[in-house]
């Protein structure tokens, strides 16, 4: 299918960007300090070099990152969630489905007419929001995943649609007073190490526990691409939830860093649609330093902000 490509433009829609905004790349704005710089960074410099693709959505912005790889971004909500549509010759995989504020299926249908299977990098609400819009949803068989398939009620995620969660206004037509994470059904359980063939492209499901117990990354070995979900992105890495395991995360990052020489591009699930594979080793070293007690540390209530070089973490505060 042909796509009408747009020149990446300035953030013409961001009419209220002067107000302080929450820090992007996390899970709820209530647990993050306002930075005052979020809207000012849009569109992010790292994304401007990629061709914009015209889609029937005023909310989503789509970049073609590689041939057959489309980054579907939601830059006007503080999570700056990114889903990836990976298109082969015979089918496609949608890796994550965003927050679910605005229908995603019309965007995907505008990008490909091929059958689409959804697979999530993990089952936090900001990555499964549009799962219910699709007929084929793949998922691991873990207790954490199964619990999240029921969705989340409004009161659990109301901060996601508070006025301060948006750059400008909430999306047109979104009912922020009733917004919830919709339940979704799994049509096939997959296992770690499984591969997904889409025709001319094979995607490997690789274990990446740490941020959540069901976290995975998706490896396109032949094309040197690694889709990292929340295992890596260029912002504060959050490890304060009950389900996080910083020890498992260090092991994950060391394994992923070992892949870096074979990679051309890393594709994170927040903020920027592309990053250098060399960053994997930087983060692996930083989390090791954190676990040894290093880094610059700042108490933030029950949490602690830890900075190691240019890598930032938000972790549970150790018991006194």
Secondary structure, 3 states (H helix, E strand, C coil): CCCCEECCCCCCCCCCCCCCCECCCCCCHHHCCECCCCHHHCCCHHHHCCEEECCCCCCCEEEEEECCEEEEECCCECCCEEEEEEECCCEEEEECCCCCCCCCHHHHHHHCCCEEEEECCCCCHHHCCCHHHCCCEEECCCHHHHHHCCCECHHHHHHHHCHHHECCCCCCCCCCCCCCECCCCCCEECCCCCEEECCCCEEEEEECCCCCCCCEEEEECCCCEEEEECCCCCCCEEECCCCCCHHHHHHHHHHHHCCHHHCCEEEECECCCCECCHHHHHHHHHHHHHHCCCCEEEEECCEEEEEECCEEEEEECCCC
